[in-house]
Amino acid sequence: MSLKLLDLFCGGGGAGMGYHQSGFDVVGVDVNPQPRYPFEFHQADALQFLLEHGREFDVIHASPPCQAYSEMQKIWNNRDEHPDLIEPTREILIASEKPYVIENVVGAPLRVDLMLCGTMFGLRIIRHRIFESNISMPLLTLSCNHTDVYDPYHGQNRTANKFRDALGINWLPLGGGTNKIGSMDEAIPPAYTKFIGGHLANTALLSNTACTRQGEEPRQNDLFATGSDSVSSDGTSPAPCG
């Protein structure tokens, strides 16, 4: 039986696809319609859905809106126009006592348990992303190789298909102008969460215990029911970069 993973703030499904490829049964939630999301989808407020249904899942992934922390907002100096949902998301995830992963852009207020780059997986794109989790992330030293990468935003001969190939995404459109909701502009390469998902599936999920980082005491909270069957599966590690 597959582990069930809740994909919050799912967008077009870049993260969800990676978890699916690593063996999870994925359900996505986003406040915006996502007609190209490739798995079961619920249009709803992500945090409210988490409070009401979090107990039904074995693992939870969250990608809160990142615009407030992106480099573009630094340039335009309009961070205040974008919601900061990282802290409320973290609080509810901790209360859920479920294994969780939070993903965001470099510069977001996350504890950096892991940082991934497309070039670590042989992709011709950088797209650095950081991850916080309440389980130990893989202790690997992965190197970036930023030579011969595709820049989807600058230069000539840019095409949507080249962007898709660089990301490893073939089902999402290119966002136009400011309309980037559900587009590959906001998606992460599925290779990232395929790698993380393989690690998660190999981590024993012990029944009726909180899944916490090493050295921390389990947090008790009655907002959610806890517990999951112990499951293991083979994970795939990225090839090191030269």
PyMOL commands that set and color helices and strands:
alter all, ss='L'
color gray80, all
select helices_A, chain A and resi 14-21+46-56+67-69+71-76+79-81+86-96+118-121+160-167+184-186+190-201
alter helices_A, ss='H'
color red, helices_A
select strands_A, chain A and resi 4-8+25-30+40-43+59-62+100-105+114-116+129-133
alter strands_A, ss='S'
color yellow, strands_A
deselect
rebuild
show_as cartoon
